[in-house]
Amino acid sequence: MRSLPTVGLGIAAICVLASAGCDSQPAQDAANATGPYLCAPSTHPTSLAIVRSSTGSGTFSFPSNLTVEDVAQVTTMATALCALTREPAGVYHCGPAYVFYALAFSTAVIAFRPIELGTGACATVSGLDAEGTMIIQSATVWSNLATALNLSPATEQSFAGTT
């Protein structure tokens, strides 16, 4: 399995969203990474490496390091991520996220910039584009990730861990 870049942990408890999104270490890490953004035109990833990190004490029913090589599942996950829309600008009061998923999409010759999903009261994603971190309100992302990992049934809570 390919070595993944270190991805920062966390989004501030209160995130003020502007049109450019909120600043965070994961977004800065992704901006400093090389390779194309996943959602750039004409990208067709064929593999997905997933690494879970946690600052809490939750338990999970699946390993923390996984690789998905089913191209249909990888494509479905990439499509769901790229279809996300930004929440309107404003102040969001979110508790801290304790579980993060680093997603490394690739082809045989291209490694895309890393993406990070964070669970919590406000689920977040960073690394899709140059605009930074965004809060997501889409159960589809978690459902597609569950499908890619062959977890059924699974919800966002499955990815946050149980205590």
N, C-alpha and C positions, 0 to 999 in steps of 0.2 A: 504494500500500500504506500502511496506517495506521502511524503512528509508535508504536513500542513503548516502554513505560517501561524505564528502566535496571534491570537485574536483577543483583544481587550475584553474585560468583563464589565458590563453594566451600563445602564442609562441612568441619569439623575432621577431622583424621586419625582421631581417636577420638571417637566420638559416643555419649554416654550417653543412651539413650532412656528417657524416662519416659512416663507415660500421655499426656502432652501433646505428645510428640514432642521432637525436639532443636531447640534454637535455632539459627538461621542468618540471615544477612543476607537471602537470598532470601525466607525466610518472613516476616521483618520487612517487607520491601518489599511483599510480597503483602498483608500485614495492613494496610499504610498505603494501599493502592490503593483506588480506588472501584469500584463496580459489584458485582454479585452474584458469589458463588463459583460456579464451573462446576457443582459437584455439588449445588447447591441444588435443591429440588423445582421442577418445571415449567420447567427451562431447556432450550432447544433451539437450540444454536448452529448457524449455517449457514456460517460461514467460519472458517478457521484460518490465522493468520500464524505462521511459524516462523523464528526467527533463531538461528543457531548462533554461539557464541563459543568460543574456544579459547585456552588459555594454553600449549598445547604446540605441537609442530611437525608434527602429523599431516596427512595428505592425505586428501581426501574425493572421492567420485565424484559429488557433487551440490552445488549452490550453497548458500551460507550463508544466503540469504534466500529463502523460498518462501511462496507463498500457496496454500491448498487451498480450493477453492470447491465441490467435489463434496459435497453435503449428506450423502450416505450415508457417505462416508469420514470426514467431520467428526464425524458422529454415532457412528460406530464407534470413533473415537479417544477421544471424550469418554466414551463408555460404558466403555471399557477403563480409562481413568484413574479414573473414579468407582467402579469395581468393586474397586480395589486395597484390600488390607487392611494394617493396620499390623503390622509385625513385633513380636514380644513385647518387653517392656521388658528392657533389659540393656545390656551394653557390647559394642559392635561395633568391631572393629579394621579400619579401612578406609584404604586409601591415598587420597591426594587425587584428586579428579576434575579432569580437565583440559579436558573438553569439556562444554558446557552448551547446552541448547536452551530458549529462551524461547518459550512457546506462548501466543498471544493468540487466544482464541476470541471470536467475536462474532456478532451478528445485524445486521440493517439498522439497528437502533436501540439495541442494548445491547452494551457492551464488558465482557466478564467480567474478573474479576481475573486477572492474569497467572499462569502456571504455569511452573515451571522443572524440567526434567529434567536430571540430572547423570549422566554415565557414570563408571565406575570399578569398583573391586573391590566396592563397595556402591553400586549405582545408587540415586539419590535422586529424590524429587519433592517440590516445595513449591508452595503456593498453592492446593491443592484445597479446603482448609477452614481454619478458624481454629486448628487444632491444630498447625500448623507442618510442618516437614520430616519425611518418613518414608523409610526405606530400603525399596526395592521388590525383590521377588524374582519378577517376572513378565516372562517373555519375550513375553507377549501385547502389552504396551505397545510394545515395540520392533517387533514384527511388524506391529501396526496402524499405527505411524508409518511403517514402510517401505511399507505398502500405500497410505497417504495420499499419500506422496511418489512413488509409482510406482517404487519400488526393489525389484527382485526378482533373486535372493534377497537378503535382508538379515538381519543379526543385530545384537545389541547392539554387537558389535565394529565393524560397518559405521558406527555412529554415533560411535564413539570415535576413528575415523580410523586410518590405517596410517602407520607410520613408515618 
